[in-house]
Amino acid sequence: MLDDLNQLESEGLAALDTAADAGALEAWRITYLGSKGRLKGAMSGMKDVPKEQKGAVGKRANEVKAALELAFEAKKAAIGTGGRASGPALDITEPGLVESRHVGRSHIITRVIDELTEVFGRMGFAVAEGPELEDDEHNFIKLNIPPEHPARDPIDNFYVDDPEKVTTPRMLRSQTSTVQIRTMEDAVAKGWGPPIKIVSPGRVYRPDTVDATHSFMFHQIEGLYIDRGVTMIDLKTTLFQFARAYFGPDADIRLRPSFFPFTEPSAELDMMIALKPGAEPAWIELGGCGMVDPAVLEVCGIDPEVWTGFAFGFGIERIAMGRYGIPDIRMLFENDVRFLAQL
Ligand code: DAH
C-alpha cells in the first residue's frame, strides 16, 4: 500500500509537469484528484490495510494528497485559468490592429463663415451678432416693413408663442438684416459709431418646403457700412473685391435693380461662379443689397443728412455650394460623414 502511494505521487507529479494548458490541467485533476480518481481509489484500499500499519499508511496517504493538491494549485496559477491558455496561440507576427482614426473638423458651413468673415475682416468689417429669437420690431418694423407687408404673413414666418407677453410678437428671425438695426441702435446708445462697418453671419428661419435649393433653416451673412459720403460705388467695389478675393480672379458680379423696404436704391446681387468643379461659370443669385434707406437710419437715431451707408445680405449655403460644387442644400444638413469628410 505504501508503495502504491509512492508510485501514485511520483506518477502524478510527472504527469502534472506535462500538462501545458487549462484543458490538460483539468483532465489531470479529474484523473488524480477527482471523486473517482486515482487518489480516491488508493484510499479505498485502506480498509484492507492491517491494523498496525493503518497509522503510517494513513499519514502517507494524507501527505500524497497534500503534495498533489499543492502541485496542482501551483500549476494552475502558472498556466492561468483565462482564455488565452485555452484559446488560439498568440501570433506575434500579425500586424498591429489597424484602426482608422477620424480626425474631427468643423462643418463646411462653419468653415465658410470663418472664410467669409476673414475676407471681409481684411476689408475692415468687424463681426457683429444678434439673437435668433427676435421680435417683429427688429425683424420688420424698424426695417421699414409695415404691418400689411406680405413678408409678415404668418405662413412665411415662424412666430413663437410668447408666455411672457412682451409687447411685440416674437419670432425666429427670417433675415440677418435684424442685426443692422441692433448694431446701429447699440452704436448710437453707447456712442461708438457711426462710422459702422460690420458683417453678421448667422442662422435664419423660414417655413419653406425643403428641396434641392430650399431649407427651413439656412444661413445668411449681412453687411453694413455707414460713414460720411458712402455711395453705391463703394457698395459695388466692396462686393467686386469680395468676389475676386473669395472666388478667384475670374469671378465677376452683377447688380440688377430690385426692391427691398430697407434700401433705396436696391439691387439683386449675382456672382459669376461655377456651381460644379470644372463646370462653366454661370450667374448665381446670392442675395440683395442697396443703400440704407434714410428712414431706417433715422429710426435708429442716425442723421441721414450726415451719414449714408450700404447694406447687403447673402445666403451662405449658396456660397458654400458654389465654392465647393455641392449640388443639393440637403447634403449640408444630413450630417452624413461620408459626404462631410470629402469637404
Ligand atoms: N434680408 C434680405 C433677404 O433676406 C436680403 C437683403 C437685401 C439684405 C438687401 C440687405 C439688403 O442688407 O440691403 O432677402
Residues whose N, C-alpha, C, O or C-beta is under 5 A from the ligand:
A	BS01	DAH	S174 Q175 S177 G223 F260 T263 G288 C289 G290 A311 F312 G313
